[in-house]
Amino acid sequence: MKSDPTPGFLTRALRWLKDQLVREVPPEDALCEFDCRKEQCFYDEWATCERRLNRAAGELMPDTPRTPKAPS
C-alpha cells in the first residue's frame, strides 16, 4: 500500500485546471460582476459609477430591517 500523502498527477492537474478557470472576484468588483445590467463599462464610467461607489446602498439589502406593523 502506498502511504505517500502527496496528491497524484490527476489530482494536481485538476486542481491546476480549476485554478485557471475559476477565480475569486474581489469584493470591490463583485457588485459590477454579478449585479449590474451593463456588460462592460468604459474606465471613466467605472471610476465615477455612483452605484458601485455606494455599493448599491439600500438596493440589495435595505439599511434597516423591515418589521411587520402590529395590527391595530
PDB file as gemmi writes it, atoms N, CA and C in Angstrom:
CRYST1    1.000    1.000    1.000  90.00  90.00  90.00 P 1                      
ATOM      1  N   MET A   1       0.820  -1.194   0.000  1.00  0.00           N  
ATOM      2  CA  MET A   1       0.000   0.000   0.000  1.00  0.00           C  
ATOM      3  C   MET A   1       0.857   1.247   0.000  1.00  0.00           C  
ATOM      4  N   LYS A   2       0.360   2.228  -0.629  1.00  0.00           N  
ATOM      5  CA  LYS A   2       1.077   3.487  -0.737  1.00  0.00           C  
ATOM      6  C   LYS A   2       0.607   4.418   0.381  1.00  0.00           C  
ATOM      7  N   SER A   3       1.520   4.932   1.166  1.00  0.00           N  
ATOM      8  CA  SER A   3       1.154   5.837   2.261  1.00  0.00           C  
ATOM      9  C   SER A   3       1.659   7.253   2.006  1.00  0.00           C  
ATOM     10  N   ASP A   4       2.024   7.537   0.787  1.00  0.00           N  
ATOM     11  CA  ASP A   4       2.534   8.853   0.416  1.00  0.00           C  
ATOM     12  C   ASP A   4       1.384   9.869   0.425  1.00  0.00           C  
ATOM     13  N   PRO A   5       1.469  10.942   1.227  1.00  0.00           N  
ATOM     14  CA  PRO A   5       0.356  11.893   1.316  1.00  0.00           C  
ATOM     15  C   PRO A   5       0.289  12.884   0.149  1.00  0.00           C  
ATOM     16  N   THR A   6       1.235  12.870  -0.767  1.00  0.00           N  
ATOM     17  CA  THR A   6       1.199  13.833  -1.864  1.00  0.00           C  
ATOM     18  C   THR A   6       0.118  13.443  -2.859  1.00  0.00           C  
ATOM     19  N   PRO A   7      -0.593  14.427  -3.403  1.00  0.00           N  
ATOM     20  CA  PRO A   7      -1.654  14.120  -4.370  1.00  0.00           C  
ATOM     21  C   PRO A   7      -1.075  13.568  -5.671  1.00  0.00           C  
ATOM     22  N   GLY A   8      -1.868  12.769  -6.332  1.00  0.00           N  
ATOM     23  CA  GLY A   8      -1.442  12.178  -7.587  1.00  0.00           C  
ATOM     24  C   GLY A   8      -1.441  13.184  -8.720  1.00  0.00           C  
ATOM     25  N   PHE A   9      -0.953  12.739  -9.859  1.00  0.00           N  
ATOM     26  CA  PHE A   9      -0.856  13.598 -11.029  1.00  0.00           C  
ATOM     27  C   PHE A   9      -2.221  14.125 -11.447  1.00  0.00           C  
ATOM     28  N   LEU A  10      -3.219  13.253 -11.503  1.00  0.00           N  
ATOM     29  CA  LEU A  10      -4.551  13.663 -11.943  1.00  0.00           C  
ATOM     30  C   LEU A  10      -5.137  14.709 -10.990  1.00  0.00           C  
ATOM     31  N   THR A  11      -4.972  14.504  -9.697  1.00  0.00           N  
ATOM     32  CA  THR A  11      -5.479  15.464  -8.714  1.00  0.00           C  
ATOM     33  C   THR A  11      -4.799  16.821  -8.882  1.00  0.00           C  
ATOM     34  N   ARG A  12      -3.488  16.820  -9.052  1.00  0.00           N  
ATOM     35  CA  ARG A  12      -2.756  18.072  -9.252  1.00  0.00           C  
ATOM     36  C   ARG A  12      -3.179  18.750 -10.550  1.00  0.00           C  
ATOM     37  N   ALA A  13      -3.354  17.965 -11.609  1.00  0.00           N  
ATOM     38  CA  ALA A  13      -3.758  18.527 -12.901  1.00  0.00           C  
ATOM     39  C   ALA A  13      -5.146  19.140 -12.813  1.00  0.00           C  
ATOM     40  N   LEU A  14      -6.081  18.469 -12.144  1.00  0.00           N  
ATOM     41  CA  LEU A  14      -7.440  19.017 -11.999  1.00  0.00           C  
ATOM     42  C   LEU A  14      -7.440  20.274 -11.127  1.00  0.00           C  
ATOM     43  N   ARG A  15      -6.636  20.291 -10.084  1.00  0.00           N  
ATOM     44  CA  ARG A  15      -6.537  21.481  -9.231  1.00  0.00           C  
ATOM     45  C   ARG A  15      -5.969  22.650 -10.025  1.00  0.00           C  
ATOM     46  N   TRP A  16      -4.946  22.396 -10.835  1.00  0.00           N  
ATOM     47  CA  TRP A  16      -4.359  23.454 -11.661  1.00  0.00           C  
ATOM     48  C   TRP A  16      -5.395  23.994 -12.648  1.00  0.00           C  
ATOM     49  N   LEU A  17      -6.136  23.087 -13.290  1.00  0.00           N  
ATOM     50  CA  LEU A  17      -7.157  23.499 -14.258  1.00  0.00           C  
ATOM     51  C   LEU A  17      -8.233  24.337 -13.574  1.00  0.00           C  
ATOM     52  N   LYS A  18      -8.689  23.919 -12.406  1.00  0.00           N  
ATOM     53  CA  LYS A  18      -9.696  24.682 -11.662  1.00  0.00           C  
ATOM     54  C   LYS A  18      -9.169  26.071 -11.330  1.00  0.00           C  
ATOM     55  N   ASP A  19      -7.923  26.142 -10.887  1.00  0.00           N  
ATOM     56  CA  ASP A  19      -7.333  27.446 -10.556  1.00  0.00           C  
ATOM     57  C   ASP A  19      -7.229  28.357 -11.775  1.00  0.00           C  
ATOM     58  N   GLN A  20      -7.096  27.788 -12.966  1.00  0.00           N  
ATOM     59  CA  GLN A  20      -7.024  28.579 -14.185  1.00  0.00           C  
ATOM     60  C   GLN A  20      -8.396  29.083 -14.623  1.00  0.00           C  
ATOM     61  N   LEU A  21      -9.448  28.318 -14.363  1.00  0.00           N  
ATOM     62  CA  LEU A  21     -10.785  28.643 -14.838  1.00  0.00           C  
ATOM     63  C   LEU A  21     -11.623  29.414 -13.834  1.00  0.00           C  
ATOM     64  N   VAL A  22     -11.486  29.112 -12.575  1.00  0.00           N  
ATOM     65  CA  VAL A  22     -12.333  29.698 -11.544  1.00  0.00           C  
ATOM     66  C   VAL A  22     -11.483  30.611 -10.678  1.00  0.00           C  
ATOM     67  N   ARG A  23     -11.843  31.863 -10.647  1.00  0.00           N  
ATOM     68  CA  ARG A  23     -11.101  32.848  -9.853  1.00  0.00           C  
ATOM     69  C   ARG A  23     -12.057  33.521  -8.876  1.00  0.00           C  
ATOM     70  N   GLU A  24     -11.529  33.929  -7.748  1.00  0.00           N  
ATOM     71  CA  GLU A  24     -12.296  34.713  -6.789  1.00  0.00           C  
ATOM     72  C   GLU A  24     -12.501  36.111  -7.364  1.00  0.00           C  
ATOM     73  N   VAL A  25     -13.692  36.643  -7.197  1.00  0.00           N  
ATOM     74  CA  VAL A  25     -13.959  38.011  -7.624  1.00  0.00           C  
ATOM     75  C   VAL A  25     -13.696  38.917  -6.427  1.00  0.00           C  
ATOM     76  N   PRO A  26     -12.827  39.917  -6.571  1.00  0.00           N  
ATOM     77  CA  PRO A  26     -12.558  40.820  -5.455  1.00  0.00           C  
ATOM     78  C   PRO A  26     -13.847  41.508  -5.002  1.00  0.00           C  
ATOM     79  N   PRO A  27     -14.015  41.726  -3.703  1.00  0.00           N  
ATOM     80  CA  PRO A  27     -15.248  42.350  -3.192  1.00  0.00           C  
ATOM     81  C   PRO A  27     -15.577  43.679  -3.861  1.00  0.00           C  
ATOM     82  N   GLU A  28     -14.561  44.461  -4.209  1.00  0.00           N  
ATOM     83  CA  GLU A  28     -14.826  45.763  -4.833  1.00  0.00           C  
ATOM     84  C   GLU A  28     -15.381  45.628  -6.253  1.00  0.00           C  
ATOM     85  N   ASP A  29     -15.218  44.464  -6.873  1.00  0.00           N  
ATOM     86  CA  ASP A  29     -15.737  44.239  -8.225  1.00  0.00           C  
ATOM     87  C   ASP A  29     -16.975  43.345  -8.257  1.00  0.00           C  
ATOM     88  N   ALA A  30     -17.326  42.758  -7.139  1.00  0.00           N  
ATOM     89  CA  ALA A  30     -18.427  41.792  -7.107  1.00  0.00           C  
ATOM     90  C   ALA A  30     -19.759  42.414  -7.530  1.00  0.00           C  
ATOM     91  N   LEU A  31     -20.033  43.620  -7.084  1.00  0.00           N  
ATOM     92  CA  LEU A  31     -21.293  44.281  -7.439  1.00  0.00           C  
ATOM     93  C   LEU A  31     -21.392  44.460  -8.944  1.00  0.00           C  
ATOM     94  N   CYS A  32     -20.319  44.912  -9.560  1.00  0.00           N  
ATOM     95  CA  CYS A  32     -20.314  45.107 -11.013  1.00  0.00           C  
ATOM     96  C   CYS A  32     -20.430  43.766 -11.734  1.00  0.00           C  
ATOM     97  N   GLU A  33     -19.722  42.791 -11.253  1.00  0.00           N  
ATOM     98  CA  GLU A  33     -19.667  41.493 -11.919  1.00  0.00           C  
ATOM     99  C   GLU A  33     -21.001  40.758 -11.885  1.00  0.00           C  
ATOM    100  N   PHE A  34     -21.700  40.820 -10.758  1.00  0.00           N  
ATOM    101  CA  PHE A  34     -22.883  39.983 -10.579  1.00  0.00           C  
ATOM    102  C   PHE A  34     -24.203  40.733 -10.606  1.00  0.00           C  
ATOM    103  N   ASP A  35     -24.216  42.024 -10.282  1.00  0.00           N  
ATOM    104  CA  ASP A  35     -25.490  42.721 -10.103  1.00  0.00           C  
ATOM    105  C   ASP A  35     -25.710  43.913 -11.016  1.00  0.00           C  
ATOM    106  N   CYS A  36     -24.876  44.095 -11.995  1.00  0.00           N  
ATOM    107  CA  CYS A  36     -25.047  45.238 -12.895  1.00  0.00           C  
ATOM    108  C   CYS A  36     -25.603  44.767 -14.237  1.00  0.00           C  
ATOM    109  N   ARG A  37     -26.467  45.580 -14.834  1.00  0.00           N  
ATOM    110  CA  ARG A  37     -27.061  45.228 -16.123  1.00  0.00           C  
ATOM    111  C   ARG A  37     -26.105  45.429 -17.284  1.00  0.00           C  
ATOM    112  N   LYS A  38     -25.149  46.339 -17.114  1.00  0.00           N  
ATOM    113  CA  LYS A  38     -24.205  46.615 -18.200  1.00  0.00           C  
ATOM    114  C   LYS A  38     -23.182  45.491 -18.283  1.00  0.00           C  
ATOM    115  N   GLU A  39     -22.851  45.093 -19.489  1.00  0.00           N  
ATOM    116  CA  GLU A  39     -21.866  44.042 -19.655  1.00  0.00           C  
ATOM    117  C   GLU A  39     -20.443  44.557 -19.483  1.00  0.00           C  
ATOM    118  N   GLN A  40     -20.219  45.810 -19.886  1.00  0.00           N  
ATOM    119  CA  GLN A  40     -18.883  46.384 -19.758  1.00  0.00           C  
ATOM    120  C   GLN A  40     -18.999  47.899 -19.707  1.00  0.00           C  
ATOM    121  N   CYS A  41     -18.137  48.510 -18.891  1.00  0.00           N  
ATOM    122  CA  CYS A  41     -18.113  49.967 -18.769  1.00  0.00           C  
ATOM    123  C   CYS A  41     -16.783  50.490 -19.275  1.00  0.00           C  
ATOM    124  N   PHE A  42     -16.811  51.718 -19.766  1.00  0.00           N  
ATOM    125  CA  PHE A  42     -15.566  52.409 -20.051  1.00  0.00           C  
ATOM    126  C   PHE A  42     -14.946  52.796 -18.721  1.00  0.00           C  
ATOM    127  N   TYR A  43     -13.638  53.026 -18.719  1.00  0.00           N  
ATOM    128  CA  TYR A  43     -12.954  53.328 -17.458  1.00  0.00           C  
ATOM    129  C   TYR A  43     -13.555  54.540 -16.759  1.00  0.00           C  
ATOM    130  N   ASP A  44     -13.866  55.605 -17.514  1.00  0.00           N  
ATOM    131  CA  ASP A  44     -14.409  56.803 -16.864  1.00  0.00           C  
ATOM    132  C   ASP A  44     -15.785  56.538 -16.269  1.00  0.00           C  
ATOM    133  N   GLU A  45     -16.584  55.677 -16.897  1.00  0.00           N  
ATOM    134  CA  GLU A  45     -17.877  55.303 -16.319  1.00  0.00           C  
ATOM    135  C   GLU A  45     -17.673  54.538 -15.015  1.00  0.00           C  
ATOM    136  N   TRP A  46     -16.756  53.573 -15.047  1.00  0.00           N  
ATOM    137  CA  TRP A  46     -16.499  52.746 -13.876  1.00  0.00           C  
ATOM    138  C   TRP A  46     -15.952  53.579 -12.724  1.00  0.00           C  
ATOM    139  N   ALA A  47     -15.055  54.500 -13.027  1.00  0.00           N  
ATOM    140  CA  ALA A  47     -14.412  55.311 -11.987  1.00  0.00           C  
ATOM    141  C   ALA A  47     -15.402  56.219 -11.270  1.00  0.00           C  
ATOM    142  N   THR A  48     -16.448  56.654 -11.970  1.00  0.00           N  
ATOM    143  CA  THR A  48     -17.406  57.588 -11.376  1.00  0.00           C  
ATOM    144  C   THR A  48     -18.770  56.965 -11.113  1.00  0.00           C  
ATOM    145  N   CYS A  49     -18.883  55.673 -11.188  1.00  0.00           N  
ATOM    146  CA  CYS A  49     -20.174  54.994 -11.020  1.00  0.00           C  
ATOM    147  C   CYS A  49     -20.672  55.125  -9.574  1.00  0.00           C  
ATOM    148  N   GLU A  50     -21.745  55.888  -9.402  1.00  0.00           N  
ATOM    149  CA  GLU A  50     -22.294  56.121  -8.059  1.00  0.00           C  
ATOM    150  C   GLU A  50     -22.781  54.817  -7.433  1.00  0.00           C  
ATOM    151  N   ARG A  51     -23.386  53.967  -8.226  1.00  0.00           N  
ATOM    152  CA  ARG A  51     -23.903  52.694  -7.712  1.00  0.00           C  
ATOM    153  C   ARG A  51     -22.765  51.841  -7.155  1.00  0.00           C  
ATOM    154  N   ARG A  52     -21.670  51.774  -7.879  1.00  0.00           N  
ATOM    155  CA  ARG A  52     -20.520  50.997  -7.420  1.00  0.00           C  
ATOM    156  C   ARG A  52     -19.877  51.640  -6.194  1.00  0.00           C  
ATOM    157  N   LEU A  53     -19.703  52.970  -6.240  1.00  0.00           N  
ATOM    158  CA  LEU A  53     -19.056  53.664  -5.136  1.00  0.00           C  
ATOM    159  C   LEU A  53     -19.866  53.584  -3.841  1.00  0.00           C  
ATOM    160  N   ASN A  54     -21.182  53.589  -3.966  1.00  0.00           N  
ATOM    161  CA  ASN A  54     -22.052  53.489  -2.785  1.00  0.00           C  
ATOM    162  C   ASN A  54     -22.429  52.050  -2.472  1.00  0.00           C  
ATOM    163  N   ARG A  55     -21.872  51.137  -3.252  1.00  0.00           N  
ATOM    164  CA  ARG A  55     -22.143  49.699  -3.091  1.00  0.00           C  
ATOM    165  C   ARG A  55     -23.633  49.404  -3.104  1.00  0.00           C  
ATOM    166  N   ALA A  56     -24.318  50.048  -4.008  1.00  0.00           N  
ATOM    167  CA  ALA A  56     -25.754  49.857  -4.203  1.00  0.00           C  
ATOM    168  C   ALA A  56     -26.499  49.962  -2.877  1.00  0.00           C  
ATOM    169  N   ALA A  57     -26.170  50.971  -2.122  1.00  0.00           N  
ATOM    170  CA  ALA A  57     -26.747  51.148  -0.784  1.00  0.00           C  
ATOM    171  C   ALA A  57     -28.265  51.078  -0.830  1.00  0.00           C  
ATOM    172  N   GLY A  58     -28.796  50.151  -0.085  1.00  0.00           N  
ATOM    173  CA  GLY A  58     -30.234  50.003   0.023  1.00  0.00           C  
ATOM    174  C   GLY A  58     -30.899  49.248  -1.103  1.00  0.00           C  
ATOM    175  N   GLU A  59     -30.211  49.000  -2.201  1.00  0.00           N  
ATOM    176  CA  GLU A  59     -30.831  48.291  -3.320  1.00  0.00           C  
ATOM    177  C   GLU A  59     -30.961  46.801  -3.057  1.00  0.00           C  
ATOM    178  N   LEU A  60     -29.863  46.200  -2.655  1.00  0.00           N  
ATOM    179  CA  LEU A  60     -29.853  44.759  -2.499  1.00  0.00           C  
ATOM    180  C   LEU A  60     -30.318  44.341  -1.113  1.00  0.00           C  
ATOM    181  N   MET A  61     -29.888  45.073  -0.115  1.00  0.00           N  
ATOM    182  CA  MET A  61     -30.303  44.789   1.258  1.00  0.00           C  
ATOM    183  C   MET A  61     -30.644  46.119   1.913  1.00  0.00           C  
ATOM    184  N   PRO A  62     -31.864  46.288   2.360  1.00  0.00           N  
ATOM    185  CA  PRO A  62     -32.237  47.561   2.982  1.00  0.00           C  
ATOM    186  C   PRO A  62     -31.365  47.852   4.208  1.00  0.00           C  
ATOM    187  N   ASP A  63     -31.143  49.150   4.467  1.00  0.00           N  
ATOM    188  CA  ASP A  63     -30.326  49.542   5.612  1.00  0.00           C  
ATOM    189  C   ASP A  63     -30.986  49.152   6.944  1.00  0.00           C  
ATOM    190  N   THR A  64     -32.286  49.316   7.016  1.00  0.00           N  
ATOM    191  CA  THR A  64     -32.996  48.952   8.241  1.00  0.00           C  
ATOM    192  C   THR A  64     -33.846  47.720   7.968  1.00  0.00           C  
ATOM    193  N   PRO A  65     -33.902  46.808   8.929  1.00  0.00           N  
ATOM    194  CA  PRO A  65     -34.716  45.614   8.707  1.00  0.00           C  
ATOM    195  C   PRO A  65     -36.193  45.969   8.686  1.00  0.00           C  
ATOM    196  N   ARG A  66     -36.902  45.321   7.821  1.00  0.00           N  
ATOM    197  CA  ARG A  66     -38.338  45.558   7.723  1.00  0.00           C  
ATOM    198  C   ARG A  66     -39.040  44.731   8.798  1.00  0.00           C  
ATOM    199  N   THR A  67     -39.832  45.394   9.608  1.00  0.00           N  
ATOM    200  CA  THR A  67     -40.601  44.686  10.631  1.00  0.00           C  
ATOM    201  C   THR A  67     -42.071  44.877  10.310  1.00  0.00           C  
ATOM    202  N   PRO A  68     -42.831  43.828  10.434  1.00  0.00           N  
ATOM    203  CA  PRO A  68     -44.267  43.984  10.157  1.00  0.00           C  
ATOM    204  C   PRO A  68     -44.926  44.896  11.184  1.00  0.00           C  
ATOM    205  N   LYS A  69     -45.864  45.683  10.706  1.00  0.00           N  
ATOM    206  CA  LYS A  69     -46.580  46.591  11.609  1.00  0.00           C  
ATOM    207  C   LYS A  69     -47.551  45.776  12.469  1.00  0.00           C  
ATOM    208  N   ALA A  70     -47.642  46.177  13.710  1.00  0.00           N  
ATOM    209  CA  ALA A  70     -48.568  45.499  14.627  1.00  0.00           C  
ATOM    210  C   ALA A  70     -49.998  45.850  14.246  1.00  0.00           C  
ATOM    211  N   PRO A  71     -50.895  44.858  14.276  1.00  0.00           N  
ATOM    212  CA  PRO A  71     -52.298  45.150  13.927  1.00  0.00           C  
ATOM    213  C   PRO A  71     -52.921  46.091  14.946  1.00  0.00           C  
ATOM    214  N   SER A  72     -53.764  46.990  14.479  1.00  0.00           N  
ATOM    215  CA  SER A  72     -54.404  47.977  15.360  1.00  0.00           C  
ATOM    216  C   SER A  72     -55.693  47.459  15.899  1.00  0.00           C  
TER     217      SER A  72                                                      
END                                                                             
